[in-house]
Amino acid sequence: MKTLEQLAALTGGKVKGDGALSLAGFCSLDNPRTGCISYMEKLKDASSLADTSIAALITTESLAGHFTNVLIHPNPRLAFISVMEDFIGPSPEAEGFIHPRAVVEEGAEVHPTARISACAVVSPGARIGARTFLGAGVYVGRDAVLGEDCFIHANVSIYSRSQIGNRVEIHAGTTIGSAGFGYLPTSEGHRRFPQVGDVIIEDDVDVGANCCIDRAALDSTVIHSGTKIDNLVQIAHGVSVGTNTVIAAQTGISGGTSIGKWCVIGGQAGFQGHITVGDQSIVAAQSGVFNSLEYKSKVSGYPAKPHGQSLKVLALTFKLPQLVEKVKSMEIDIDLLSGELKSLRKRGLAGTPESIPAGSGELGELVQGLAEKFHGLEMDIELIRSELHSLRSDGGDPPTTGSA
């Protein structure tokens, strides 16, 4: 049990209400539990609290007046993380072990406190640091290095000479250090460019399940410290990802591209090879990035462009069906008018609007009216063509519905 006052001291917050209130644990707003603490960032979430038995809430100063027992903090989610960690407590200090069905080959170095599960393989020259855990079926290649306090989940493959820092977590099915996709087309077929580099993953990196981080062709593929990578991400040979960057699922980064520090990359984004993304850039989901981005860029769309411009292009694409119908209707009108004007010109009765003599009678007025209408339609079509040209220049051919 923890008191609200103790949690306030832990998080650097302050108490409103009963500081001696005992709390049994934590919970979400959607699934409240008796005697527990949760957090709220927006008042609209308060509807979840109706008729619940949540004992206390972490929230901001501006929202604290709506509730009885509150831990006030400027960043409720951050404070809640600290509360969760405090209730969970540190992992029990497990003794080092090597499962009888693990294979630790001659020349491998395994720290006495490391834990090696069944069917894991540690190759000659590989080094496993203190308190590092290898799940079932993990493969560690020749001369690979894993630092301290790493957690490598089941069936991860870490190829030879890969270097993993401290406190790195890699989830199931991920492959580190596989050969990069490098081929040279020849008259006889595609010849492989030898991929003799390595992968360096620095401290405090998280890598999701079923990711692939390829070795560089000659140097290193580098994932810098603090970076977080979601599931199903492909990072090609020679890529560099800066510190504390976040990459969402199904992103693909082509070879030689450099991603800056503190970037946020949405799911299913794709990156051209050998470009640079500036620090603190935001790339929206399903963006196609073909050119380098400056510091603090915010882009979206395919091809990626400044986010505001992408929204404008998207809005214009919604007008395309109406524009197409308007053009078709105008083409029919113009064809009819053209036929009438040709007939009149053959009879010597028509010209440009300016050429119609004044006082030509009803027929002259009719011809002049037709000519003016024809001229106006031509101007309308030119305007539409100009708008369509601008649309194509802004965003290329409009995407089909539902495409990435």
Secondary structure, DSSP 8 states (H G I E B T S, - for coil): -EEHHHHHHHHT-EEES-TT-EE-EE--SSS--TTEEEE-SSGGGGGGGTT----EEEE-HHHHTT-SSEEE-SSHHHHHHHHHHHHH--------EE-TT-EE-TT-EE-TT-EE-TT-EE-TT-EE-TT-EE-TT-EE-TT-EE-TT-EE-TT-EE-TT-EE-SS-EE-TT-EEEE----EEEETTEEEE-----EEEE-TT-EE-TT-EEE--SSSEEEE-TT-EE-SS-EE-TT-EE-TT-EE-TT-EE-TT-EE-TT-EE-TT-EE-TT-EE-TT-EE-TT-EE-S-B-TT-EEETTTTEEHHHHHHHHHHHTTHHHHHHHHHHHHHHHHHHHHHHHHHHHTT----GGGS-TT-HHHHHHHHHHHHHHHHHHHHHHHHHHHHHHHHHHHSS---TT--
